[in-house]
Each structure stands twice: as structure tokens, then as C-alpha cells.
């Protein structure tokens, strides 16, 4: 996206206005920090040791099957 100099100046001016309005809103609502905009952060999912072990075993079985298949073709 190529913007002209005038478009960039207008975008910067609009951004400043937005920030000023957010600061004013925060002061009216009694908040010291501006409100977060966008989606809230998702909680990081963790996997149990048993699940990791099960996945690793399945992957090793796939690798062994593939290795056996290529060894069979090589003979």
C-alpha cells in the first residue's frame, strides 16, 4: 500500500486525535491506563506429559513404518 505524503500526514493527525480522545475517555472513566483495544489474549494451552508421550510414540511408529517401506523398496 503506497500512501502519498498528504495521506500519511492525515493518518498521523487522525491517530493523534484518537489517542487524545482515548486519554480523555480514560480520565472520565477514572482509569489511569488506556483501555486495551482488540481481542483479549488467549490462555496458552498446555499438554500433559502422557499426551506428549503418546504423540511421540505415534510419530516414531510412523517413522519406523516409512523407514521399513523405503528399505523394502531399496532391495
TORSENU-826191 format. One record per residue: residue number from 1; x, y, z of N, C-alpha, C in turn. Coordinates in steps of 0.2 Angstrom, whole numbers. Example, Ala and Ser with C-alpha at 12.3 -4.5 7.8 and 13.67 -1.06 7.14 Angstrom:
! residues 2
    nr     n.X     n.Y     n.Z    ca.X    ca.Y    ca.Z     c.X     c.Y     c.Z
     1      66     -28      39      62     -22      39      66     -16      39
     2      64     -11      35      68      -5      36      64       0      39
END
This chain:
! residues 75
    nr     n.X     n.Y     n.Z    ca.X    ca.Y    ca.Z     c.X     c.Y     c.Z
     1       4      -6       0       0       0       0       4       6       0
     2       4      10      -5       8      16      -6       4      22      -4
     3       6      26       1       2      32       3       6      38       1
     4       3      43      -1       6      49      -3       8      53       4
     5      12      58       4      14      62      10       8      65      13
     6       3      67       9      -3      70      12      -7      65      16
     7      -7      59      13     -11      54      16      -8      52      23
     8      -1      51      23       2      50      29       1      55      34
     9       2      61      32       1      67      37      -6      66      40
    10     -11      65      36     -18      64      38     -19      58      43
    11     -16      53      41     -16      47      45     -13      48      52
    12      -8      52      52      -4      54      58      -9      58      63
    13     -12      63      59     -16      68      63     -22      64      66
    14     -25      59      62     -31      55      65     -29      51      71
    15     -23      48      70     -20      44      76     -19      48      82
    16     -17      54      81     -16      59      87     -23      60      90
    17     -28      62      86     -34      63      88     -37      57      92
    18     -36      51      89     -39      45      93     -36      44      99
    19     -29      45     100     -26      45     106     -28      50     111
    20     -29      56     109     -32      61     113     -39      60     116
    21     -43      57     112     -50      55     114     -50      49     119
    22     -45      45     117     -45      39     122     -42      41     129
    23     -37      46     129     -35      48     135     -40      52     139
    24     -44      56     135     -50      60     138     -55      55     141
    25     -57      50     137     -61      45     140     -59      41     146
    26     -52      40     146     -49      36     152     -50      41     158
    27     -49      47     157     -49      52     163     -56      52     165
    28     -61      52     161     -68      52     163     -70      46     166
    29     -68      41     164     -70      34     167     -65      33     174
    30     -60      37     175     -56      36     181     -51      31     180
    31     -49      29     174     -44      24     173     -38      27     171
    32     -32      25     174     -26      28     173     -22      26     167
    33     -24      19     165     -21      17     158     -27      16     153
    34     -25      17     147     -30      17     142     -32      10     141
    35     -39       9     139     -42       3     138     -38      -1     132
    36     -38      -8     133     -35     -12     128     -40     -12     122
    37     -37     -12     116     -41     -12     110     -40     -19     107
    38     -45     -22     105     -44     -29     101     -46     -34     105
    39     -44     -40     103     -46     -47     107     -42     -48     113
    40     -45     -50     118     -41     -52     124     -36     -58     122
    41     -30     -58     126     -26     -63     124     -28     -70     126
    42     -27     -75     122     -29     -82     124     -25     -85     129
    43     -28     -89     133     -24     -93     138     -20     -98     134
    44     -14     -99     136      -9    -104     132     -11    -111     135
    45     -12    -115     130     -14    -122     131      -8    -126     133
    46      -8    -130     137      -3    -135     139      -5    -142     138
    47       0    -146     137      -1    -153     135       2    -157     141
    48      -2    -162     143       1    -167     149       7    -171     146
    49      11    -173     151      17    -177     149      14    -184     145
    50       9    -186     148       6    -193     145       4    -191     137
    51       1    -186     136      -1    -184     129       5    -183     125
    52      10    -180     127      16    -179     123      19    -186     122
    53      19    -190     127      22    -197     126      18    -201     121
    54      12    -200     121       8    -204     116       9    -201     109
    55       9    -195     108      11    -192     102      18    -194      99
    56      23    -194     103      29    -196     101      30    -203      99
    57      26    -207     103      26    -214     101      23    -215      94
    58      17    -212      93      14    -212      87      18    -210      81
    59      22    -204      82      26    -202      77      32    -207      76
    60      35    -210      81      40    -214      80      38    -220      76
    61      32    -223      77      29    -228      73      28    -226      66
    62      26    -220      65      26    -218      58      32    -218      54
    63      37    -215      58      44    -215      55      47    -222      54
    64      45    -227      59      48    -234      58      44    -237      52
    65      38    -236      51      34    -238      45      37    -236      39
    66      39    -229      38      41    -226      32      48    -229      31
    67      52    -230      36      59    -232      35      59    -239      33
    68      54    -243      35      54    -250      33      51    -251      26
    69      47    -246      24      44    -246      17      50    -244      12
    70      54    -239      14      60    -237      10      65    -242       9
    71      66    -246      15      71    -251      15      69    -257      10
    72      62    -258      10      59    -264       6      60    -262      -1
    73      59    -256      -3      60    -253     -10      67    -254     -12
    74      72    -252      -8      79    -252      -9      82    -259     -11
    75      79    -264      -9      81    -271     -10      79    -274     -17
END
